[in-house]
Amino acid sequence: SYAALIPHDDGAEISAQAMASLIKASGCNVEGYWPMLMAKMVSNVGMDALIKMGSGAGGGGAAAGPAAGAAGEAPAAGGAAGGAAEKKKVEEEEEEEEMD
């Protein structure tokens, strides 16, 4: 939560009251229990550890490999790298066709 990161960056105590004040000052609203839960999690786990964990919201995953053609067929070896090589090969073939 940004309401926990701001006091952390300033070296201030991360408390439920501080987070609730920041949330209110920003013009946002949350249920009253969220700042308390976040403050308790920060005190138990530590803000640095939470930052290192990341959000788990995705976004950093690898590209999907080529889809399996038939049921039970395994994807080609190489995953995303294999898919990139296949795409490059298709592009080269299209360029050759355009030259003809």
C-alpha positions as CSV (number, residue, x, y, z in Angstrom):
1,S,0.0,0.0,0.0
2,Y,1.3,3.5,-0.8
3,A,0.0,4.6,2.5
4,A,2.6,2.3,4.1
5,L,5.4,3.1,1.6
6,I,5.3,6.8,2.2
7,P,6.0,6.7,6.0
8,H,8.6,3.9,5.3
9,D,10.4,6.1,2.7
10,D,10.4,9.0,5.3
11,G,11.7,6.7,8.0
12,A,8.6,7.3,10.1
13,E,6.6,4.8,12.0
14,I,4.1,2.8,9.9
15,S,0.9,2.9,12.0
16,A,-2.7,2.4,11.2
17,Q,-3.4,6.0,12.2
18,A,-0.7,7.3,9.9
19,M,-2.0,5.3,7.0
20,A,-5.6,6.3,7.6
21,S,-4.5,9.9,7.7
22,L,-2.7,9.6,4.4
23,I,-5.6,7.8,2.8
24,K,-8.0,10.5,3.9
25,A,-5.7,13.3,2.8
26,S,-5.5,11.7,-0.7
27,G,-9.3,11.9,-1.0
28,C,-9.7,8.1,-1.0
29,N,-11.8,5.8,1.2
30,V,-11.1,2.3,2.5
31,E,-12.8,0.2,5.1
32,G,-11.5,1.0,8.5
33,Y,-9.9,-2.4,9.1
34,W,-7.4,-2.2,6.1
35,P,-4.9,0.3,7.7
36,M,-5.0,-1.8,10.9
37,L,-4.3,-5.0,9.0
38,M,-1.6,-3.5,6.9
39,A,0.1,-2.0,9.9
40,K,0.0,-5.3,11.7
41,M,1.5,-7.1,8.7
42,V,4.3,-4.5,8.4
43,S,5.1,-4.9,12.1
44,N,5.2,-8.7,11.9
45,V,6.9,-9.2,8.5
46,G,8.8,-5.9,8.0
47,M,8.3,-3.4,5.2
48,D,11.6,-4.3,3.5
49,A,10.6,-8.0,3.4
50,L,7.2,-7.1,1.9
51,I,8.8,-4.9,-0.8
52,K,11.2,-7.8,-1.7
53,M,8.2,-10.2,-2.0
54,G,6.5,-8.1,-4.6
55,S,2.8,-7.9,-5.1
56,G,2.1,-11.3,-6.8
57,A,-0.1,-9.4,-9.2
58,G,1.7,-10.9,-12.3
59,G,3.2,-8.9,-15.0
60,G,6.7,-10.3,-14.8
61,G,6.0,-13.8,-16.2
62,A,7.6,-15.3,-19.2
63,A,5.9,-15.3,-22.6
64,A,3.8,-18.4,-23.3
65,G,5.3,-21.1,-25.4
66,P,3.7,-22.5,-28.6
67,A,0.3,-24.2,-28.0
68,A,0.2,-28.0,-28.1
69,G,-1.3,-29.2,-31.4
70,A,-3.0,-32.4,-30.2
71,A,-4.3,-33.5,-26.8
72,G,-1.5,-34.9,-24.8
73,E,1.2,-33.5,-27.0
74,A,3.9,-31.7,-25.0
75,P,4.9,-28.2,-26.0
76,A,8.1,-27.8,-28.0
77,A,11.3,-27.6,-26.1
78,G,12.6,-24.2,-25.4
79,G,9.3,-22.6,-24.3
80,A,9.3,-18.9,-25.1
81,A,12.7,-19.1,-26.8
82,G,11.4,-21.8,-29.1
83,G,8.4,-19.6,-29.9
84,A,10.6,-16.6,-30.7
85,A,12.8,-18.7,-33.0
86,E,9.7,-20.0,-34.8
87,K,8.3,-16.5,-35.2
88,K,11.6,-15.3,-36.7
89,K,11.6,-18.3,-39.2
90,V,8.0,-17.4,-40.3
91,E,9.0,-13.7,-40.8
92,E,12.0,-14.8,-42.9
93,E,9.7,-17.0,-45.0
94,E,7.3,-14.1,-45.6
95,E,10.1,-11.9,-46.6
96,E,11.3,-14.5,-49.1
97,E,7.8,-14.7,-50.6
98,E,7.6,-11.0,-50.9
99,M,10.9,-10.9,-52.9
100,D,9.5,-13.4,-55.4
